[in-house]
Amino acid sequence: MVFHALNIWDFFVLLMRVSIIAVVVVHVLLTKRDVGASIGWIGVTVLMPLTGGILYSMFGINRVHRRARRMVGQHPWRSRTMSSQWRREEEGNFAPLASMVSKLTGRPLLGGNAITALHDGDSAYPRMIEAIEGARHSVLMCSYIFRPDGIGRRFCHALVAAHRRGVQVRVMVDGVGSGYFDCGVGRILHGAGVPVGRFMHSMLPWRMPFINMRNHKKILVVDGLAGFMGGLNIGEENIAASRPAHPVSDTHFELAGPVVHQLSEAFARDWAFTRGEELTADIFFPPQVSHGQSLSRIVTAGPDMDLEKIEYTMLQAFTLARRSIRIMTPYFLPDDRFLTELALAALRGIEVDIVVPWHSNHTILDWARAANLPRFLDSGCRIWLARPPFNHSKLMVVDGHWSFVGSSNLDVRSLRLNFEINLEAYDDALAGRIDTFIATHRHVRLTHHDLDRRPLWLKMRDAAARLFLPYL
């Protein structure tokens, strides 16, 4: 009798294992585009059905994409960014890029913009707080990291004061980056009545937000007219004058002109996703006037309907390069497609300069980077190390004309798994300023000799770290 019961139990366990494997395999085959990821998930589930099934349900299913698909076409503000009054065409070598990105993003290239680079929190924070303090109608703010430290509380004070004088304030922070168990700024702002959204935050295991699908965007729009975006989080480590223990340099950008409409739209989409509130009022999308000569456009990317759009934009720009490609990034762990395009550019005589920090704030990423760099050196790319402090800027210039800046790092996580926002600009003057800034951080050139003379144990460590490249 006991033997019979055991047979029934064994049969039930076997049936459950086979069912889990079948469900995961079918879902992977129908939804996963990456062959490596597909093989990995199927392999783990076949070897460990229960564990693999649980992990896949938590980390393998892109619920964001499904929800985003349902939300497409539901935003009445979208047409406001399409005003023919500000649409402009790019001429010359980059015309194919401008046309491609228009089709890729559905956003037009807009003229009449002014773009100002702000380096470090010392110069950016005062401008941002001043704009919030002068707000009359609306403030939209999003930050991946928003610390409740001294500078964070100054921002909170300005946001609360704006809310109390009748300004429509909306603040969104990432559900992990700004504190998973305790979100200090969320408590402060919510306690004062300011609407706050925590992006992709949940304590439920099957909606676990760790690791993937983070909102890495940094956005501030005041009265729909003054915009700020770039790589700068909110924290005292970004203020050099405060002499932090671990200082972080960064670059942010102040925007004025029609492209601010697109910045507002990017925030409004994420806000609708997070809080379910549609920001359709005119105070968020007022009429624009010309502020400069820059042709600009916002490009968003994420594991939803914007999948890989920032990466595609970069790859297309590399193919059009005729003289130079300058890149500055805090984390440099791109995939083989990125490597191929940069290598081909270098092989056809383009000057390719890549500036990375001497040490970043993520040691394992530095190890993996060291093992990945020889392939770029082999093709003729020049790798430069920037001395401390750690620079978190994400900057790109091609041929001294096209610039691409924003929140996106050059690693697989940022390009495919996070929600990011970048700005492209067809502007010689802006490109020249960014190019010069990148050049000033080309402190030490890295060579094959530097990498080859490392001890064997370091090479083994770095090579092992590189195996986790898709997950770093």
SULKA-V16984 format. One record per residue. N is the residue number from 1. RES is the residue in one small letter. SS is DSSP state (H for helix, E for strand, L for the rest). PHI is phi in radians with two decimals (* if undefined). NEAR is the number of other ideal C-beta (glycine too) atoms within 8 Angstrom. Layout:
N,RES,SS,PHI,NEAR
N,RES,SS,PHI,NEAR
This chain:
1,m,L,*,4
2,v,H,-1.13,5
3,f,H,-1.08,6
4,h,H,-1.13,7
5,a,H,-1.11,8
6,l,H,-1.12,8
7,n,H,-1.08,8
8,i,H,-1.10,8
9,w,H,-1.11,8
10,d,H,-1.07,8
11,f,H,-1.11,8
12,f,H,-1.12,8
13,v,H,-1.10,8
14,l,H,-1.08,8
15,l,H,-1.10,8
16,m,H,-1.13,10
17,r,H,-1.10,10
18,v,H,-1.11,9
19,s,H,-1.13,8
20,i,H,-1.09,13
21,i,H,-1.05,12
22,a,H,-1.10,8
23,v,H,-1.10,9
24,v,H,-1.13,15
25,v,H,-1.06,10
26,v,H,-1.09,8
27,h,H,-1.13,11
28,v,H,-1.08,13
29,l,H,-1.11,8
30,l,H,-1.52,5
31,t,H,-2.10,7
32,k,L,-1.54,8
33,r,L,-1.62,2
34,d,L,-1.41,6
35,v,H,-1.13,5
36,g,H,-1.06,7
37,a,H,-1.12,9
38,s,H,-1.08,11
39,i,H,-1.10,8
40,g,H,-1.09,8
41,w,H,-1.14,14
42,i,H,-1.13,11
43,g,H,-1.08,8
44,v,H,-1.08,12
45,t,H,-1.20,15
46,v,H,-1.15,8
47,l,H,-1.28,6
48,m,L,-2.34,7
49,p,H,-0.95,12
50,l,H,-1.18,9
51,t,H,-1.10,8
52,g,H,-1.09,15
53,g,H,-1.11,13
54,i,H,-1.14,8
55,l,H,-1.08,10
56,y,H,-1.13,15
57,s,H,-1.15,8
58,m,H,-1.51,9
59,f,H,-2.03,8
60,g,H,-1.64,10
61,i,L,-1.66,8
62,n,L,-1.52,9
63,r,H,-1.25,7
64,v,H,-1.11,11
65,h,H,-1.09,11
66,r,H,-1.12,8
67,r,H,-1.20,10
68,a,H,-1.10,11
69,r,H,-1.07,9
70,r,H,-1.23,6
71,m,H,-1.54,11
72,v,L,-1.04,7
73,g,L,1.43,4
74,q,L,-1.71,6
75,h,L,-1.92,11
76,p,H,-1.19,6
77,w,H,-1.34,13
78,r,H,-1.01,8
79,s,H,-1.13,6
80,r,H,-1.23,9
81,t,H,-1.46,12
82,m,H,-1.74,8
83,s,L,-0.96,10
84,s,L,-1.17,5
85,q,L,-1.06,4
86,w,L,-1.89,12
87,r,E,-1.17,11
88,r,L,-2.37,8
89,e,L,-1.87,7
90,e,L,-1.54,11
91,e,L,-1.98,4
92,g,H,1.55,6
93,n,H,-1.09,7
94,f,H,-1.67,13
95,a,H,-1.02,10
96,p,H,-1.07,8
97,l,H,-1.13,13
98,a,H,-1.05,13
99,s,H,-1.16,8
100,m,H,-1.10,11
101,v,H,-1.18,14
102,s,H,-1.04,12
103,k,H,-1.24,7
104,l,H,-1.18,9
105,t,H,-1.71,12
106,g,L,1.34,5
107,r,L,-1.88,10
108,p,L,-1.42,9
109,l,L,-1.40,15
110,l,E,-2.02,17
111,g,E,-1.66,12
112,g,E,1.45,12
113,n,E,-1.85,17
114,a,E,-2.08,9
115,i,E,-2.23,14
116,t,E,-2.10,6
117,a,E,-1.42,11
118,l,E,-2.17,14
119,h,E,-1.73,11
120,d,H,1.24,13
121,g,H,-1.14,13
122,d,H,-1.01,10
123,s,H,-1.74,9
124,a,H,-1.41,16
125,y,H,-1.04,14
126,p,H,-1.04,8
127,r,H,-1.15,11
128,m,H,-1.20,11
129,i,H,-1.16,11
130,e,H,-1.04,8
131,a,H,-1.13,12
132,i,H,-1.10,15
133,e,H,-1.14,9
134,g,L,-1.66,7
135,a,L,-1.09,13
136,r,L,-1.97,5
137,h,L,-2.19,9
138,s,E,-2.66,15
139,v,E,-2.42,15
140,l,E,-2.04,14
141,m,E,-2.39,14
142,c,E,-2.39,13
143,s,E,-2.59,13
144,y,L,-1.15,14
145,i,L,-1.92,10
146,f,E,-2.40,13
147,r,L,-1.43,13
148,p,L,-1.51,10
149,d,L,-1.60,8
150,g,H,-1.03,7
151,i,H,-1.25,14
152,g,H,-1.07,15
153,r,H,-1.22,10
154,r,H,-1.15,10
155,f,H,-1.10,16
156,c,H,-1.04,13
157,h,H,-1.06,8
158,a,H,-1.16,11
159,l,H,-1.20,15
160,v,H,-1.13,12
161,a,H,-1.09,9
162,a,H,-1.12,13
163,h,H,-1.04,11
164,r,H,-1.25,7
165,r,L,-1.63,6
166,g,L,1.73,3
167,v,L,-1.32,11
168,q,E,-1.38,9
169,v,E,-1.90,13
170,r,E,-2.31,14
171,v,E,-2.20,13
172,m,E,-2.22,15
173,v,E,-2.21,17
174,d,E,-1.28,14
175,g,L,-1.22,14
176,v,L,-2.03,11
177,g,L,-1.04,12
178,s,L,-1.79,15
179,g,L,1.94,9
180,y,L,-1.44,9
181,f,L,-1.44,3
182,d,L,-2.45,6
183,c,L,-1.78,10
184,g,H,-1.07,10
185,v,H,-1.19,16
186,g,H,-1.07,12
187,r,H,-1.13,10
188,i,H,-1.10,12
189,l,H,-1.23,13
190,h,H,-1.10,9
191,g,H,-1.11,6
192,a,L,-1.64,10
193,g,L,1.56,5
194,v,L,-1.41,11
195,p,E,-1.09,8
196,v,E,-2.23,11
197,g,E,-2.08,11
198,r,E,-1.86,13
199,f,E,-1.23,14
200,m,L,0.86,13
201,h,L,-2.01,8
202,s,L,-2.78,8
203,m,L,-1.58,2
204,l,L,-1.35,6
205,p,H,-1.00,5
206,w,H,-1.35,6
207,r,H,-2.11,7
208,m,L,-0.93,9
209,p,L,-1.61,12
210,f,L,-1.05,6
211,i,L,1.29,5
212,n,L,-1.70,10
213,m,L,1.05,11
214,r,L,-1.56,15
215,n,E,-1.56,14
216,h,L,-1.67,13
217,k,L,-1.32,14
218,k,L,-2.22,16
219,i,E,-2.36,15
220,l,E,-2.46,14
221,v,E,-2.26,17
222,v,E,-2.01,13
223,d,L,1.01,12
224,g,L,1.21,13
225,l,L,-2.10,9
226,a,E,-1.86,11
227,g,E,-2.15,15
228,f,E,-2.37,17
229,m,E,-2.79,15
230,g,E,2.65,16
231,g,L,-1.89,14
232,l,L,-1.46,14
233,n,L,-1.43,13
234,i,E,-1.85,12
235,g,L,-3.05,13
236,e,H,-1.20,12
237,e,H,-1.13,8
238,n,H,-1.57,15
239,i,L,-1.89,12
240,a,H,-1.10,10
241,a,H,-1.11,5
242,s,H,-1.46,7
243,r,L,0.86,5
244,p,L,-1.21,9
245,a,L,-1.13,3
246,h,L,-2.23,7
247,p,L,-1.16,12
248,v,E,-2.25,13
249,s,E,-1.59,13
250,d,L,-2.79,16
251,t,E,-2.27,16
252,h,E,-2.12,14
253,f,E,-2.36,13
254,e,E,-1.73,12
255,l,E,-2.03,16
256,a,E,-2.50,11
257,g,L,2.15,17
258,p,L,-1.01,12
259,v,H,-1.14,14
260,v,H,-1.09,15
261,h,H,-0.96,14
262,q,H,-1.20,12
263,l,H,-1.14,15
264,s,H,-1.10,16
265,e,H,-1.08,15
266,a,H,-1.07,13
267,f,H,-1.14,15
268,a,H,-1.06,14
269,r,H,-1.11,11
270,d,H,-1.18,14
271,w,H,-1.17,14
272,a,H,-1.10,14
273,f,H,-1.16,9
274,t,H,-1.44,11
275,r,H,-1.94,7
276,g,L,1.34,4
277,e,L,-1.78,8
278,e,L,-1.55,8
279,l,L,-1.60,13
280,t,L,-1.92,6
281,a,L,-1.16,8
282,d,L,-1.09,5
283,i,L,-1.14,10
284,f,L,-1.55,15
285,f,L,-2.36,11
286,p,L,-1.32,10
287,p,L,-1.07,3
288,q,L,-1.93,12
289,v,L,-2.22,6
290,s,L,-1.27,8
291,h,L,-2.17,8
292,g,L,-3.07,10
293,q,L,-1.97,6
294,s,E,-1.32,13
295,l,E,-1.56,13
296,s,E,-2.45,16
297,r,E,-2.79,15
298,i,E,-1.54,14
299,v,E,-2.18,16
300,t,E,-1.90,15
301,a,E,-2.57,15
302,g,L,3.08,11
303,p,L,-1.36,12
304,d,L,-2.33,12
305,m,L,-1.32,7
306,d,L,-1.79,9
307,l,L,-0.92,10
308,e,L,1.16,8
309,k,H,-1.18,12
310,i,H,-1.18,14
311,e,H,-1.14,12
312,y,H,-1.05,10
313,t,H,-1.09,16
314,m,H,-1.08,11
315,l,H,-1.07,11
316,q,H,-1.15,12
317,a,H,-1.11,14
318,f,H,-1.10,13
319,t,H,-1.19,8
320,l,H,-1.64,12
321,a,L,-1.08,12
322,r,L,-2.09,6
323,r,L,-2.24,7
324,s,E,-2.66,12
325,i,E,-2.30,14
326,r,E,-2.02,14
327,i,E,-2.29,13
328,m,E,-2.29,15
329,t,L,-2.61,13
330,p,L,-1.30,13
331,y,L,-2.30,13
332,f,E,-2.16,12
333,l,E,-2.42,12
334,p,L,-1.33,10
335,d,L,-1.54,9
336,d,H,-1.18,5
337,r,H,-1.09,9
338,f,H,-1.12,12
339,l,H,-1.02,11
340,t,H,-1.07,8
341,e,H,-1.15,11
342,l,H,-1.19,15
343,a,H,-1.11,14
344,l,H,-1.11,10
345,a,H,-1.09,13
346,a,H,-1.12,12
347,l,H,-1.19,8
348,r,L,-1.60,6
349,g,L,1.74,4
350,i,L,-1.33,11
351,e,E,-1.31,7
352,v,E,-1.96,13
353,d,E,-2.00,13
354,i,E,-2.13,14
355,v,E,-1.88,13
356,v,E,-2.22,14
357,p,E,-1.19,10
358,w,L,-1.01,8
359,h,L,-2.42,7
360,s,L,-1.59,11
361,n,L,-1.66,6
362,h,L,-2.30,8
363,t,H,-1.05,7
364,i,H,-1.09,9
365,l,H,-1.11,12
366,d,H,-1.13,10
367,w,H,-1.07,12
368,a,H,-1.10,15
369,r,H,-1.06,12
370,a,H,-1.05,11
371,a,H,-1.34,12
372,n,H,-1.63,12
373,l,H,-1.23,12
374,p,H,-0.96,9
375,r,H,-1.16,9
376,f,H,-1.30,13
377,l,H,-1.12,13
378,d,H,-1.01,7
379,s,L,-1.54,11
380,g,L,1.82,9
381,c,L,-1.17,12
382,r,E,-1.78,9
383,i,E,-1.86,11
384,w,E,-2.12,14
385,l,E,-1.82,12
386,a,E,-1.67,12
387,r,L,-1.18,6
388,p,L,-1.01,7
389,p,L,-1.31,7
390,f,E,-0.98,13
391,n,E,-1.83,12
392,h,L,-1.72,10
393,s,L,-1.20,13
394,k,L,-2.11,17
395,l,E,-2.33,15
396,m,E,-2.59,13
397,v,E,-2.38,15
398,v,E,-2.13,14
399,d,L,0.99,12
400,g,L,1.08,10
401,h,L,-2.33,11
402,w,E,-1.78,13
403,s,E,-2.07,13
404,f,E,-2.45,16
405,v,E,-2.38,14
406,g,E,2.67,14
407,s,L,-1.76,13
408,s,L,-1.41,14
409,n,L,-1.43,10
410,l,E,-1.80,13
411,d,E,-2.49,13
412,v,H,-1.07,13
413,r,H,-1.06,11
414,s,H,-1.22,13
415,l,H,-1.36,16
416,r,H,-2.26,10
417,l,H,-1.93,11
418,n,L,-1.81,14
419,f,E,-1.63,16
420,e,E,-2.23,15
421,i,E,-2.46,17
422,n,E,-2.23,16
423,l,E,-2.14,17
424,e,E,-1.82,12
425,a,E,-2.43,15
426,y,E,-1.82,12
427,d,L,-2.75,13
428,d,H,-1.07,7
429,a,H,-1.14,6
430,l,H,-1.11,12
431,a,H,-1.04,14
432,g,H,-1.12,9
433,r,H,-1.16,9
434,i,H,-1.20,14
435,d,H,-1.03,11
436,t,H,-1.11,8
437,f,H,-1.08,14
438,i,H,-1.08,15
439,a,H,-1.08,8
440,t,L,-1.21,6
441,h,L,-1.85,11
442,r,L,-1.51,10
443,h,L,-1.43,8
444,v,E,-2.32,7
445,r,E,-1.45,8
446,l,E,-1.56,10
447,t,L,-2.17,7
448,h,H,-1.01,7
449,h,H,-1.07,6
450,d,H,-1.07,8
451,l,H,-1.36,12
452,d,H,-1.23,6
453,r,L,-1.44,5
454,r,L,-1.16,9
455,p,L,-1.06,5
456,l,H,-1.00,5
457,w,H,-1.16,6
458,l,H,-1.23,9
459,k,H,-1.10,10
460,m,H,-1.13,8
461,r,H,-1.06,9
462,d,H,-1.16,13
463,a,H,-1.13,9
464,a,H,-1.16,7
465,a,H,-1.12,12
466,r,H,-1.16,11
467,l,L,-1.08,6
468,f,L,-1.65,9
469,l,H,-0.88,12
470,p,H,-1.17,8
471,y,H,-2.02,7
472,l,L,-1.49,13
